[in-house]
Amino acid sequence: MASHRKSRPTGTRVAGIRTPALATAALTSVALLSQTANATPSDDRPTLEEVEKKVDDLYRQAGSATEKYNAAKEKTTKQRKKVDTLLDDVAQRTQKLNDAREELGSFASAQYRTGASVPETATLLLADSPQDYFDQNQLMNRLTGRQKTAVDDYVTQQSETMKKRREATESLETLTDSQKDLKTAKSTVQKKLATARELLSELTAEEKARLAAIEKKKQQEAARKAAELAKQQAAQEEAERKRREEAAQQQESGSGSSGTSDGTGSSDSGSSTPGTSTGTKAEKAIAFARAQIGKPYVWGATGPGSYDCSGLTQAAWKAAGVTLPRVTYDQVNAGTTVSVSQAQPGDLVFFYDDISHVGLYIGDGMMIHAPKPGAYVREESIFYDGESSIYSVVRPA
């Protein structure tokens, strides 16, 4: 008997429990649409704060690598001069050795022409170790005074020339290592800067505006901290001034009227004279640094058209007649360390645990420095990157 049931048309029913494949696909689509709707274009990108921190870290790392580059460059320059000097010395000694060899050769020729059975001098020139041959008493006894002098000179020149050649070879190897270090440091700086530029280039106009606002807020906080330090230092100076006045008054009262004028005069000259020399030098250093404001930061540069941080401080104090080392790692040891509250104009302010940055203190919590690539020499608060970033303050000797 034929069935009265109609065949079920394919694909016309969409009940979830009866069409599991279709239901699964539908649910997957809904889930994907939901994720897409909730997603934003920046979900896979770092936040603006993360970008700022990353860029700051890269610039700081580039600064550290710059100081390593400067140190390697300085070492390479010194080593190259040493090698050149050694090579010149070797050339001169080689000439002297040749002259001594020629004199010995003339003795050998004369000995041969006289018909001597054993041309000892000629044998000497062909020996692998002339010194061993000279130790033979019979040869030394046969040599005339002039011949013995020539032999001694030959041995001395040969020994010194070999010694200098070894020194030159070792110096060349050291120079090669220094050049490798220089190349590595340069490559590191370039990579760090390229990465920082790439991160900044990916920011939208809105993000750049927000980043500028964050930077402005940091500058305001740094300026506030600088003002606090300036106030603190002014109070200390006032207290010191009063202390000196009281000491002078006590001295006057104890010395009598006849000594009043002399005591006051000696007190005034005593307070100004010791600081005059240091103060004058500091003023010259600051005046030089101030004249460089607006010039670009260029890593490895020492002026006059551009500077890196330690290049600027070195040039500033050089203008005052004081020689500082080239790099921050050495400059930090080129004077007396003082507290931040005791900082005076002309002092060097060092930053970060790796001592990768330095600025010239000008008073009131401010400094002149060459900040970083893309920036220019400028006047700025020493708290520009927070109080914790200050490593130490050094007063150049």
C-alpha positions as CSV (number, residue, x, y, z in Angstrom):
1,M,0.0,0.0,0.0
2,A,1.5,3.3,-1.0
3,S,2.4,5.8,1.7
4,H,0.4,9.1,1.9
5,R,3.4,10.9,3.4
6,K,4.9,13.6,1.2
7,S,8.6,13.7,0.8
8,R,10.3,16.3,2.9
9,P,11.6,19.1,0.6
10,T,15.3,19.6,1.0
11,G,16.5,22.8,2.7
12,T,13.1,24.2,3.4
13,R,13.1,23.6,7.2
14,V,15.3,25.6,9.4
15,A,14.4,24.3,12.9
16,G,17.7,24.3,14.9
17,I,17.3,20.8,16.4
18,R,16.5,19.2,13.0
19,T,19.2,21.0,11.0
20,P,22.3,20.9,13.2
21,A,24.8,21.8,10.5
22,L,22.9,24.9,9.4
23,A,22.4,25.9,13.0
24,T,26.1,25.6,13.8
25,A,26.9,27.7,10.8
26,A,24.4,30.3,11.8
27,L,25.6,30.5,15.4
28,T,29.2,30.8,14.2
29,S,28.3,33.6,11.9
30,V,26.5,35.4,14.8
31,A,29.5,34.9,17.0
32,L,31.8,36.3,14.4
33,L,29.6,39.2,13.7
34,S,29.4,39.9,17.4
35,Q,33.2,39.8,17.8
36,T,33.6,42.1,14.8
37,A,31.0,44.5,16.2
38,N,32.8,44.6,19.5
39,A,36.3,44.9,18.1
40,T,38.0,48.2,17.5
41,P,40.9,48.9,15.1
42,S,43.3,49.5,18.0
43,D,42.7,46.2,19.8
44,D,45.9,44.7,18.3
45,R,47.9,47.9,18.8
46,P,49.7,49.1,21.9
47,T,48.1,51.9,23.9
48,L,49.4,55.5,23.5
49,E,51.0,55.2,26.9
50,E,52.8,52.0,25.9
51,V,54.0,53.7,22.7
52,E,55.3,56.7,24.7
53,K,57.1,54.4,27.2
54,K,58.6,52.3,24.4
55,V,59.8,55.3,22.5
56,D,61.3,56.9,25.6
57,D,63.1,53.6,26.4
58,L,64.4,53.4,22.8
59,Y,65.8,56.9,23.0
60,R,67.4,56.1,26.3
61,Q,68.9,52.9,25.0
62,A,70.1,54.9,22.0
63,G,71.7,57.4,24.3
64,S,73.5,54.6,26.2
65,A,74.7,53.1,22.9
66,T,75.8,56.6,21.8
67,E,78.1,56.8,24.9
68,K,79.5,53.4,24.1
69,Y,80.0,54.5,20.5
70,N,81.8,57.7,21.8
71,A,84.1,55.6,24.1
72,A,84.9,53.1,21.2
73,K,85.6,56.0,18.9
74,E,87.9,57.7,21.4
75,K,89.7,54.4,22.0
76,T,90.0,53.7,18.3
77,T,91.5,57.2,17.7
78,K,94.1,56.7,20.5
79,Q,94.9,53.2,19.3
80,R,95.4,54.4,15.7
81,K,97.8,57.0,16.8
82,K,99.7,54.5,18.9
83,V,99.9,52.1,15.9
84,D,101.1,54.8,13.6
85,T,103.8,55.8,16.1
86,L,104.9,52.2,16.5
87,L,105.0,51.6,12.7
88,D,107.1,54.7,12.3
89,D,109.4,53.4,15.0
90,V,109.6,50.0,13.4
91,A,110.5,51.6,10.1
92,Q,113.3,53.7,11.7
93,R,114.7,50.7,13.5
94,T,114.5,48.5,10.4
95,Q,116.6,51.1,8.6
96,K,119.1,51.1,11.5
97,L,119.1,47.3,11.4
98,N,119.8,47.4,7.6
99,D,122.7,49.9,8.2
100,A,124.2,47.5,10.9
101,R,123.8,44.6,8.5
102,E,125.6,46.5,5.7
103,E,128.5,47.3,8.0
104,L,128.8,43.6,9.0
105,G,128.6,42.7,5.4
106,S,131.5,45.0,4.6
107,F,133.6,43.2,7.3
108,A,132.6,39.8,5.8
109,S,133.7,40.9,2.3
110,A,137.0,42.2,3.6
111,Q,137.5,39.0,5.5
112,Y,136.9,37.0,2.4
113,R,139.2,39.1,0.2
114,T,142.1,38.6,2.7
115,G,141.7,34.9,2.2
116,A,140.6,34.0,5.7
117,S,139.7,30.4,5.9
118,V,136.5,30.9,7.9
119,P,134.4,34.0,7.1
120,E,132.9,34.2,10.6
121,T,131.1,37.5,9.9
122,A,129.4,36.0,6.9
123,T,128.4,33.0,8.8
124,L,127.0,35.3,11.5
125,L,124.7,37.0,9.0
126,L,123.4,33.6,7.8
127,A,122.8,32.2,11.3
128,D,119.3,31.6,12.6
129,S,120.2,32.9,16.0
130,P,123.1,35.4,15.9
131,Q,123.2,35.8,19.7
132,D,124.1,32.1,20.1
133,Y,126.8,32.5,17.6
134,F,128.2,35.6,19.3
135,D,128.5,33.7,22.6
136,Q,131.4,31.8,21.1
137,N,134.5,33.2,22.6
138,Q,136.8,32.5,19.7
139,L,134.8,34.7,17.4
140,M,134.7,37.6,19.9
141,N,138.4,37.3,20.4
142,R,139.1,37.6,16.7
143,L,136.9,40.7,16.2
144,T,138.5,44.2,16.3
145,G,137.0,46.9,18.5
146,R,135.2,48.4,15.6
147,Q,133.8,45.0,14.4
148,K,132.7,44.2,18.0
149,T,130.8,47.5,18.2
150,A,129.1,46.8,14.8
151,V,128.1,43.3,16.0
152,D,126.7,44.6,19.3
153,D,124.8,47.3,17.4
154,Y,123.4,44.7,15.1
155,V,122.2,42.5,17.9
156,T,120.6,45.4,19.7
157,Q,118.8,46.7,16.6
158,Q,117.5,43.3,15.7
159,S,116.1,42.7,19.3
160,E,114.5,46.1,19.5
161,T,113.1,45.9,16.0
162,M,111.5,42.5,16.7
163,K,110.1,43.8,20.0
164,K,108.5,46.9,18.3
165,R,107.1,44.7,15.6
166,R,105.4,42.5,18.2
167,E,104.0,45.6,19.9
168,A,102.7,47.0,16.6
169,T,101.1,43.6,15.8
170,E,99.3,43.6,19.2
171,S,98.2,47.2,18.8
172,L,96.8,46.5,15.3
173,E,94.8,43.6,16.8
174,T,93.5,45.9,19.6
175,L,92.6,48.5,17.0
176,T,90.7,45.9,15.0
177,D,88.7,45.0,18.1
178,S,88.0,48.7,18.8
179,Q,86.8,49.2,15.3
180,K,84.5,46.2,15.7
181,D,83.1,47.7,19.0
182,L,82.6,51.0,17.2
183,K,80.7,49.4,14.3
184,T,78.5,47.4,16.8
185,A,77.7,50.5,18.8
186,K,76.9,52.5,15.7
187,S,74.6,49.8,14.4
188,T,72.8,49.6,17.8
189,V,72.1,53.3,17.8
190,Q,70.8,53.3,14.3
191,K,68.5,50.4,15.0
192,K,67.1,51.9,18.2
193,L,66.4,55.2,16.5
194,A,64.8,53.6,13.4
195,T,62.4,51.6,15.7
196,A,61.5,54.7,17.6
197,R,60.8,56.6,14.4
198,E,58.7,53.8,13.1
199,L,56.6,53.7,16.2
200,L,56.0,57.4,16.0
201,S,55.2,57.3,12.3
202,E,52.3,54.9,13.0
203,L,50.5,57.3,15.3
204,T,47.4,59.0,14.0
205,A,47.0,62.8,14.2
206,E,44.7,62.4,17.2
207,E,47.2,60.1,19.0
208,K,50.0,62.6,18.3
209,A,47.9,65.4,19.8
210,R,47.2,63.3,22.9
211,L,50.9,62.4,23.1
212,A,51.8,66.1,23.0
213,A,49.3,66.7,25.8
214,I,50.9,64.0,27.9
215,E,54.3,65.5,27.3
216,K,53.1,69.0,28.2
217,K,51.7,67.6,31.5
218,K,55.1,66.1,32.2
219,Q,56.8,69.4,31.5
220,Q,54.5,71.2,33.8
221,E,55.2,68.8,36.6
222,A,59.0,69.1,35.9
223,A,58.7,72.9,36.1
224,R,56.9,72.6,39.4
225,K,59.7,70.4,40.8
226,A,62.3,72.8,39.5
227,A,60.5,75.7,41.2
228,E,60.5,73.8,44.5
229,L,64.2,73.1,44.3
230,A,64.9,76.8,43.4
231,K,62.9,77.8,46.5
232,Q,64.8,75.4,48.7
233,Q,68.2,76.5,47.4
234,A,67.2,80.2,47.9
235,A,66.3,79.4,51.5
236,Q,69.6,77.7,52.0
237,E,71.5,80.6,50.5
238,E,69.7,83.1,52.7
239,A,70.4,81.0,55.8
240,E,74.1,80.8,54.8
241,R,74.2,84.6,54.2
242,K,72.7,85.2,57.7
243,R,75.3,82.8,59.2
244,R,78.1,84.7,57.6
245,E,76.7,88.1,58.8
246,E,76.4,86.8,62.4
247,A,79.9,85.4,62.3
248,A,81.2,88.8,61.0
249,Q,79.4,90.7,63.7
250,Q,80.8,88.4,66.4
251,Q,84.3,88.9,65.0
252,E,83.8,92.7,64.9
253,S,82.6,92.8,68.5
254,G,85.5,90.8,69.6
255,S,88.2,92.7,67.7
256,G,87.2,96.2,68.8
257,S,86.7,99.4,66.8
258,S,90.2,99.5,65.4
259,G,89.7,96.1,63.8
260,T,86.1,96.6,62.6
261,S,87.1,97.8,59.2
262,D,89.8,95.2,58.8
263,G,87.6,92.4,60.0
264,T,84.8,93.3,57.7
265,G,87.1,93.7,54.8
266,S,88.7,90.3,55.3
267,S,85.3,88.7,55.8
268,D,84.0,90.1,52.5
269,S,87.1,89.1,50.5
270,G,87.2,85.7,52.2
271,S,83.6,84.9,51.1
272,S,84.1,86.1,47.5
273,T,87.6,85.2,46.6
274,P,87.4,81.3,46.9
275,G,84.2,81.3,44.7
276,T,85.5,83.8,42.2
277,S,87.6,81.4,40.2
278,T,85.1,78.6,40.3
279,G,82.2,80.9,39.7
280,T,83.9,82.6,36.7
281,K,84.6,79.2,35.1
282,A,81.1,78.1,35.6
283,E,79.8,81.3,34.2
284,K,81.9,80.8,31.1
285,A,80.7,77.2,30.7
286,I,77.1,78.2,31.0
287,A,77.6,81.1,28.6
288,F,79.0,78.7,26.0
289,A,76.2,76.2,26.5
290,R,73.6,78.9,26.2
291,A,75.0,80.0,22.9
292,Q,74.5,76.5,21.6
293,I,70.7,76.5,22.3
294,G,68.8,75.6,19.1
295,K,71.5,73.5,17.6
296,P,70.5,69.9,16.8
297,Y,71.3,66.8,18.8
298,V,73.4,64.4,16.7
299,W,74.7,61.3,18.3
300,G,78.5,61.2,18.5
301,A,78.8,65.0,17.7
302,T,81.1,67.3,19.6
303,G,80.3,70.6,17.8
304,P,80.4,73.2,16.6
305,G,77.2,72.7,14.5
306,S,75.7,69.9,16.6
307,Y,76.2,68.0,19.8
308,D,75.2,64.9,21.8
309,C,74.8,65.3,25.6
310,S,78.4,64.6,26.7
311,G,79.8,66.4,23.7
312,L,78.0,69.6,24.8
313,T,79.1,69.4,28.5
314,Q,82.7,68.7,27.4
315,A,82.7,71.6,25.0
316,A,81.1,74.0,27.5
317,W,83.7,73.3,30.2
318,K,86.5,73.4,27.6
319,A,85.5,76.9,26.9
320,A,86.1,77.6,30.6
321,G,89.5,76.1,30.4
322,V,88.6,72.8,32.1
323,T,89.2,69.5,30.2
324,L,86.5,66.9,30.8
325,P,86.6,63.3,29.5
326,R,84.6,62.5,26.4
327,V,81.9,60.2,27.7
328,T,79.4,60.3,30.6
329,Y,80.9,57.2,32.2
330,D,84.1,59.1,32.7
331,Q,82.7,62.6,33.2
332,V,80.8,61.4,36.3
333,N,84.2,60.8,38.0
334,A,85.7,64.1,36.9
335,G,84.8,66.1,40.0
336,T,83.1,66.1,43.4
337,T,79.7,64.6,43.9
338,V,77.2,66.8,45.7
339,S,73.5,66.4,46.5
340,V,70.8,67.7,44.2
341,S,69.9,70.3,46.8
342,Q,73.5,71.6,46.9
343,A,73.8,71.8,43.0
344,Q,75.4,75.0,41.8
345,P,75.4,76.6,38.3
346,G,78.0,74.8,36.2
347,D,77.6,71.4,37.9
348,L,77.0,68.3,35.8
349,V,73.7,66.5,36.3
350,F,73.8,62.8,35.3
351,F,70.7,60.7,34.6
352,Y,69.7,57.0,34.7
353,D,71.4,54.0,36.3
354,D,73.6,53.5,33.2
355,I,74.7,57.1,33.3
356,S,73.7,57.6,29.7
357,H,72.7,61.3,29.8
358,V,74.2,64.5,31.2
359,G,73.2,68.2,31.4
360,L,74.8,71.4,32.6
361,Y,73.0,72.9,35.7
362,I,72.3,76.6,35.4
363,G,70.5,77.2,38.7
364,D,66.8,77.2,39.9
365,G,66.4,73.5,39.1
366,M,67.1,74.1,35.4
367,M,69.8,72.8,33.0
368,I,71.0,73.2,29.4
369,H,71.3,69.9,27.6
370,A,71.2,68.1,24.2
371,P,68.2,65.8,24.9
372,K,67.8,63.2,22.2
373,P,67.7,62.6,18.4
374,G,65.2,64.9,16.7
375,A,65.5,67.5,19.5
376,Y,67.7,70.6,19.9
377,V,69.9,71.9,22.6
378,R,67.6,73.6,25.1
379,E,67.0,74.8,28.6
380,E,64.9,72.4,30.6
381,S,64.1,71.3,34.2
382,I,66.4,68.7,35.6
383,F,63.2,66.8,36.6
384,Y,62.2,66.5,32.9
385,D,62.0,62.7,33.2
386,G,61.1,62.5,36.9
387,E,63.1,62.9,40.1
388,S,64.0,59.2,40.1
389,S,65.9,59.5,36.8
390,I,68.6,61.8,38.4
391,Y,71.7,59.7,39.0
392,S,74.1,62.2,40.6
393,V,75.3,65.8,40.5
394,V,79.1,66.4,40.0
395,R,81.1,69.6,40.4
396,P,84.0,69.5,37.9
397,A,87.4,69.7,39.5
